[in-house]
Amino acid sequence: LDQWTKYLVRLGLEEGASWSPYDWLMPYARIIHWTNTGAAFGLFKSGGLVITVIAILVSLAILYYYPRIPSAQVALRLAMAMQLGGAMGNLIDRLIHGTVTDFISVGSFPVFNVADACISIGTAILVAAMWIEERRERSKAVEEQATIQSNEGVGVPEGERLTE
């Protein structure tokens, strides 16, 4: 999807040109053809080579770890798949074109593409899943502690309980 949408933008709009189905929508949302040498949302514009190397390393790390994730951890698998897809989509652009094609313009938010959205959504899913898992583990620990405390002294006559 990422490469296809970028192809359509490169085919249909000159760099810097924009399009919107309705004139009134133009200030809020439009398709605009930008190229980006930096990271997502135009960050680190002069870091092309470093960003390319990082994208390769991140992709390799995800490819290594993904098969080791239990299938029950759906959110983590989804997050990593989205991040891999986004990293690969922008990496393909960098290797073939030397820049990344960005085209989605919403309000004053930086122009981005489908790959950037996948990376961002994947990261949000990862953070949310980690937060939920942490809360679940904390709740489980509290329940276990309560069980231990309620079971202390069970079966021991009152006079024989050890006191601290």
C-alpha positions as CSV (number, residue, x, y, z in Angstrom):
1,L,0.0,0.0,0.0
2,D,2.8,2.4,0.9
3,Q,4.8,1.9,-2.3
4,W,1.6,2.0,-4.4
5,T,0.4,5.3,-2.9
6,K,3.9,6.9,-3.3
7,Y,4.0,5.7,-6.9
8,L,0.6,7.3,-7.6
9,V,1.8,10.6,-6.1
10,R,5.1,10.6,-8.0
11,L,3.1,9.8,-11.2
12,G,0.3,12.3,-10.7
13,L,1.9,15.3,-9.0
14,E,5.0,17.3,-9.6
15,E,7.1,17.8,-6.5
16,G,5.7,20.6,-4.5
17,A,2.3,20.4,-6.2
18,S,-0.8,19.6,-4.1
19,W,-4.3,18.3,-4.8
20,S,-7.6,18.2,-2.8
21,P,-11.0,17.0,-4.0
22,Y,-12.6,20.2,-2.7
23,D,-11.1,23.7,-2.4
24,W,-12.6,24.2,1.0
25,L,-10.8,21.1,2.3
26,M,-7.4,22.4,1.1
27,P,-6.3,24.1,4.4
28,Y,-7.3,21.1,6.4
29,A,-6.3,18.0,4.4
30,R,-4.7,17.6,1.0
31,I,-2.3,15.5,-1.0
32,I,1.0,17.2,-1.6
33,H,4.1,15.8,-3.2
34,W,7.2,16.3,-1.0
35,T,10.4,14.5,-0.8
36,N,12.2,13.9,2.5
37,T,15.8,13.1,3.1
38,G,15.3,12.7,6.9
39,A,13.2,10.6,9.2
40,A,9.5,10.5,9.7
41,F,7.7,13.8,9.6
42,G,10.8,15.6,8.1
43,L,12.9,15.1,11.2
44,F,16.8,14.9,10.9
45,K,16.8,16.1,7.3
46,S,20.6,15.7,6.9
47,G,20.8,12.2,8.4
48,G,20.0,10.2,5.3
49,L,22.8,7.7,5.5
50,V,22.4,7.3,9.3
51,I,18.7,6.9,9.0
52,T,19.1,4.3,6.2
53,V,21.5,2.3,8.4
54,I,19.2,2.5,11.4
55,A,16.2,1.4,9.2
56,I,18.2,-1.6,8.1
57,L,19.2,-2.5,11.7
58,V,15.7,-2.1,13.0
59,S,14.3,-4.2,10.2
60,L,16.9,-7.0,10.9
61,A,16.1,-6.9,14.6
62,I,12.4,-7.2,14.0
63,L,12.9,-10.0,11.5
64,Y,15.0,-11.8,14.2
65,Y,12.7,-11.3,17.1
66,Y,9.3,-11.6,15.4
67,P,9.3,-15.4,15.1
68,R,10.2,-15.7,18.8
69,I,7.1,-13.8,19.9
70,P,4.4,-16.1,21.2
71,S,1.4,-16.1,18.9
72,A,-0.8,-15.2,21.9
73,Q,0.9,-11.8,22.0
74,V,-1.2,-10.4,19.2
75,A,-0.6,-6.7,20.0
76,L,3.2,-7.1,20.1
77,R,3.2,-9.0,16.8
78,L,0.9,-6.4,15.2
79,A,3.1,-3.5,16.5
80,M,6.3,-5.1,15.2
81,A,4.7,-6.0,11.8
82,M,3.5,-2.4,11.3
83,Q,6.9,-1.0,12.3
84,L,8.7,-3.4,9.9
85,G,6.3,-2.5,7.1
86,G,6.8,1.2,7.6
87,A,10.6,0.9,8.0
88,M,10.8,-1.2,4.8
89,G,8.5,1.1,2.9
90,N,10.7,4.1,3.5
91,L,13.9,2.1,3.1
92,I,12.8,1.1,-0.4
93,D,12.3,4.7,-1.2
94,R,15.7,5.7,0.1
95,L,17.5,2.9,-1.8
96,I,15.7,3.5,-5.1
97,H,15.1,7.2,-5.1
98,G,17.5,8.6,-2.6
99,T,14.7,10.3,-0.7
100,V,11.3,9.3,0.8
101,T,8.1,10.5,-0.8
102,D,5.7,12.2,1.6
103,F,2.2,13.2,0.6
104,I,-0.4,13.2,3.4
105,S,-0.9,16.8,4.7
106,V,-3.4,17.3,7.5
107,G,-3.6,20.8,9.1
108,S,-0.3,22.1,10.4
109,F,1.0,18.5,11.1
110,P,4.2,17.6,9.1
111,V,3.6,15.9,5.8
112,F,3.9,12.1,6.1
113,N,3.2,8.9,4.2
114,V,1.6,5.5,4.8
115,A,4.9,4.0,6.1
116,D,5.3,6.9,8.6
117,A,1.7,6.2,9.8
118,C,2.4,2.5,10.2
119,I,5.5,3.2,12.2
120,S,3.6,5.7,14.4
121,I,0.6,3.4,14.9
122,G,2.8,0.4,15.5
123,T,4.7,2.4,18.2
124,A,1.5,3.5,19.8
125,I,0.2,-0.1,19.9
126,L,3.6,-1.2,21.4
127,V,3.5,1.4,24.1
128,A,-0.2,0.7,24.9
129,A,0.5,-3.1,25.1
130,M,3.5,-2.6,27.4
131,W,1.4,-0.3,29.6
132,I,-1.5,-2.8,29.8
133,E,0.9,-5.7,30.5
134,E,2.7,-3.7,33.2
135,R,-0.7,-2.9,34.9
136,R,-1.7,-6.6,34.5
137,E,1.5,-7.8,36.2
138,R,1.2,-5.2,39.0
139,S,-2.4,-6.2,39.6
140,K,-1.4,-9.9,39.7
141,A,1.4,-9.2,42.1
142,V,-1.0,-7.3,44.4
143,E,-3.5,-10.2,44.3
144,E,-0.7,-12.8,45.0
145,Q,0.5,-10.7,48.0
146,A,-3.1,-10.4,49.3
147,T,-3.5,-14.2,49.0
148,I,-0.2,-14.8,50.8
149,Q,-1.2,-12.4,53.6
150,S,-4.7,-14.0,53.9
151,N,-3.2,-17.5,54.1
152,E,-0.6,-16.6,56.8
153,G,-1.3,-18.7,59.8
154,V,-3.9,-20.9,58.2
155,G,-4.0,-24.3,60.0
156,V,-1.8,-23.1,62.9
157,P,-3.5,-22.8,66.3
158,E,-3.7,-19.3,67.7
159,G,-1.2,-19.8,70.5
160,E,1.4,-21.4,68.2
161,R,1.6,-18.6,65.5
162,L,5.0,-17.0,65.2
163,T,5.1,-13.3,65.7
164,E,7.7,-10.9,64.4
